[in-house]
Amino acid sequence: MKEVISTTSAPAAIGPYSQAIRVGNTVYLSGQVALDPTTGQLIDGDVRAQTTQAMLNLQAVLEAAGADLSALVKTNIYLKDLADFAVVNETYASFLAPPYPARATVQVARLPRDAAVEIDGVAVIP
């Protein structure tokens, strides 16, 4: 049975998708860019600020599912410019503790709202 996870503490979906879907003890998190949950607009700031906001948005959705970022088992990071990898990696790591989730990081041609970074994930809630 699929359960929709939704919170006003993270940006509303900007298309036909859910912020997250829970199936059993697994939560599938839609990609988050650096949208301000209050305004729905991309925040001002560099890739570090955008990565921070994307992680805060993921955290808010996980909290709505009854978990936190430590429940992540897999993430994907999509970068507008792979030259930002070191800054994104450092910022991303500041939100997590070992054991870190499995992860893929790729450069893409473009992201929603012309964001510099998007992060999605899968979490398992005990």
C-alpha positions as CSV (number, residue, x, y, z in Angstrom):
1,M,0.0,0.0,0.0
2,K,1.4,3.4,-1.0
3,E,1.2,6.3,1.5
4,V,1.7,9.8,0.3
5,I,4.1,11.8,2.5
6,S,3.5,15.6,2.4
7,T,4.5,18.5,4.5
8,T,4.3,22.3,4.3
9,S,7.8,22.5,5.8
10,A,9.1,21.6,2.4
11,P,8.3,23.1,-1.0
12,A,5.0,21.9,-2.6
13,A,5.5,19.7,-5.6
14,I,5.9,21.8,-8.8
15,G,4.5,19.0,-11.0
16,P,2.4,15.8,-10.9
17,Y,4.4,14.0,-8.2
18,S,4.4,13.6,-4.4
19,Q,7.1,14.9,-2.0
20,A,7.6,11.3,-1.0
21,I,5.9,7.9,-1.1
22,R,6.1,5.4,1.7
23,V,5.7,1.7,0.9
24,G,6.2,-0.4,4.0
25,N,9.2,0.9,5.8
26,T,10.8,2.4,2.7
27,V,10.4,6.0,1.8
28,Y,11.1,7.2,-1.8
29,L,11.9,10.9,-1.7
30,S,11.4,13.1,-4.8
31,G,14.2,15.4,-5.8
32,Q,14.6,18.6,-3.9
33,V,16.1,21.8,-5.3
34,A,16.7,24.9,-3.2
35,L,13.1,26.2,-3.2
36,D,12.0,28.2,-0.1
37,P,9.1,26.2,1.4
38,T,7.3,29.5,2.2
39,T,7.5,31.2,-1.2
40,G,8.1,28.3,-3.5
41,Q,10.9,30.4,-5.2
42,L,14.5,29.4,-5.7
43,I,16.6,30.9,-2.9
44,D,19.3,33.4,-3.6
45,G,22.8,32.1,-3.1
46,D,25.6,30.0,-4.4
47,V,25.8,26.2,-4.8
48,R,26.6,25.8,-1.1
49,A,23.5,27.7,-0.1
50,Q,21.4,25.8,-2.6
51,T,22.8,22.4,-1.4
52,T,22.0,23.4,2.2
53,Q,18.4,24.3,1.3
54,A,17.9,21.1,-0.7
55,M,19.1,19.0,2.3
56,L,16.8,21.0,4.6
57,N,13.9,20.2,2.3
58,L,14.8,16.5,2.2
59,Q,15.1,16.6,6.0
60,A,11.6,18.2,6.4
61,V,10.0,15.5,4.1
62,L,11.7,12.7,6.1
63,E,10.5,14.2,9.4
64,A,7.0,14.2,8.0
65,A,7.5,10.4,7.4
66,G,8.7,10.0,11.0
67,A,12.4,9.7,10.3
68,D,15.5,11.9,9.8
69,L,18.4,12.0,7.4
70,S,20.1,9.1,9.2
71,A,17.4,6.8,7.6
72,L,18.8,7.5,4.1
73,V,20.2,4.5,2.3
74,K,20.6,5.9,-1.2
75,T,20.8,9.4,-2.7
76,N,21.3,10.8,-6.1
77,I,22.9,14.3,-6.6
78,Y,22.3,16.1,-9.9
79,L,24.7,19.0,-10.6
80,K,24.4,21.7,-13.2
81,D,28.2,21.9,-13.1
82,L,30.4,19.0,-11.9
83,A,33.1,21.6,-11.0
84,D,30.8,22.2,-7.9
85,F,31.4,18.7,-6.7
86,A,33.7,19.5,-3.8
87,V,31.5,22.2,-2.4
88,V,28.4,20.1,-2.7
89,N,30.1,17.1,-1.2
90,E,31.3,19.1,1.8
91,T,27.9,20.6,2.4
92,Y,26.0,17.3,1.9
93,A,28.4,15.5,4.3
94,S,27.7,18.2,7.0
95,F,24.2,16.9,7.3
96,L,25.1,13.2,7.6
97,A,27.1,10.9,9.8
98,P,28.6,7.5,9.0
99,P,27.5,5.1,7.7
100,Y,26.8,7.4,4.8
101,P,24.1,6.4,2.3
102,A,25.1,4.9,-1.1
103,R,25.2,7.7,-3.7
104,A,25.5,8.7,-7.3
105,T,26.5,12.1,-8.5
106,V,26.0,13.2,-12.1
107,Q,26.2,16.4,-14.1
108,V,23.0,17.3,-16.0
109,A,22.2,19.8,-18.7
110,R,19.5,21.6,-16.7
111,L,17.5,21.4,-13.5
112,P,14.1,22.7,-12.5
113,R,14.0,26.5,-11.9
114,D,17.6,26.6,-13.2
115,A,18.8,25.3,-9.8
116,A,22.5,24.4,-9.4
117,V,21.8,21.1,-7.5
118,E,19.0,18.6,-7.0
119,I,19.0,15.7,-4.5
120,D,16.7,12.8,-4.1
121,G,16.8,9.7,-2.0
122,V,15.5,6.5,-0.6
123,A,15.2,5.9,3.2
124,V,14.4,2.9,5.3
125,I,12.6,3.5,8.5
126,P,13.1,0.8,11.2
